[in-house]
Amino acid sequence: MEKYSQDKKCVVMTRDEVRAFDSWAINTLGVSGVVLMENAGRSCAELIKEKLAGVREPKVCIFCGTGNNGGDGYVIARHLLNSGFSVGVVICGDRNKIKGDAKINLDILEQVGQPAELLNINGGDIAGRVKAFAAGADMLVDALFGTGLNGQLSDEYIQLVEGINAENCPILAVDIPSGLDCDTGQPLGAAIRADYTVTFAAVKKGFTTESTAHRYAGEIFIASIGVEPDS
C-alpha cells in the first residue's frame, strides 16, 4: 500500500475504467470476485490497525451498504475481529438486496459469531441511530457506496451520510467516500468527509480533477487487490 500525492505518478481510472478493470480481472484472468474483495478488505483492515495501534481495546463501527462496498466492509470486520478489535457492523438498507460476493462474506462473518445490525433508512431519526451505533467507537468505516454511484443520493442517504460526518470520530472510506462522484470529485447531494481513503488498484479520477475531492477523501492510500492495472 502506498500513500497518494499529486506529485507522484499513479494510474488513474474513471468509473468506466474501474468497471472494465474488474471485469478483466474476473472474466479474463479468472480471479474470482470474492478473492478481489478479500484483498481489498484486508488492506483496509491493515491501515485501520496501523492508525489505531496506540489505542487500548480499540472499537470500530462499520457502516455497510447492500452492494460490494458493503462486502468489503464485512471482510474488514472479520480481519479486525481476528486482531482482537471490538467491531460493530451496521447494514444500511434492505438486507435482502445483499447478493453474490458480499452475501458470501456476510454469511462468513455471521458464522464466526459477529452479528450484523440493521439500520432501516426509512425508519426516521437516522442521525440518532447513527449516534447510537457509533457510540464509543475509535474509528468509523464508510462502506456504503463504491465507484459505481452516479446519481444523486436520496434524502434518507443524505441524512445517513451527514449523520456519520457529524460524529466526532475519524472515518476511513472504502475505495471512495460515499456520495462522491468517481469522475468529477463532486458530492452527489452529500458525501462522507473521510480522514483516510483506501482506494483499490488505482487513483480515482475524481481525486485528481477537483480540489473539492480532497475535502472528502483525506489521506489517500492505494492498495493492491492482487491484480495490477497497466501503468
Stockholm file with secondary structure:
# STOCKHOLM 1.0

chainA/1-231         MEKYSQDKKCVVMTRDEVRAFDSWAINTLGVSGVVLMENAGRSCAELIKEKLAGVREPKVCIFCGTGNNGGDGYVIARHLLNSGFSVGVVICGDRNKIKGDAKINLDILEQVGQPAELLNINGGDIAGRVKAFAAGADMLVDALFGTGLNGQLSDEYIQLVEGINAENCPILAVDIPSGLDCDTGQPLGAAIRADYTVTFAAVKKGFTTESTAHRYAGEIFIASIGVEPDS
#=GR chainA/1-231 SS CEECCTTSCCCEECHHHHHHHHHIIIIISCCCHHHHHHHHHHHHHHHHHHHTTTCSSCEEEEEECSSHHHHHHHHHHHHHHHTTCEEEEEEESCGGGCCHHHHHHHHHHHHTTCCCEEECTTSSCHHHHHHHHHTTCSEEEEESCCTTCCSCCCHHHHHHHHHHHHSSSCEEEESSCTTBCTTTCCBSSCCCCCSEEEEESSEETHHHHCTTHHHHHCEEEEECCSCCCCC
#=GC SS_cons         CEECCTTSCCCEECHHHHHHHHHIIIIISCCCHHHHHHHHHHHHHHHHHHHTTTCSSCEEEEEECSSHHHHHHHHHHHHHHHTTCEEEEEEESCGGGCCHHHHHHHHHHHHTTCCCEEECTTSSCHHHHHHHHHTTCSEEEEESCCTTCCSCCCHHHHHHHHHHHHSSSCEEEESSCTTBCTTTCCBSSCCCCCSEEEEESSEETHHHHCTTHHHHHCEEEEECCSCCCCC
//
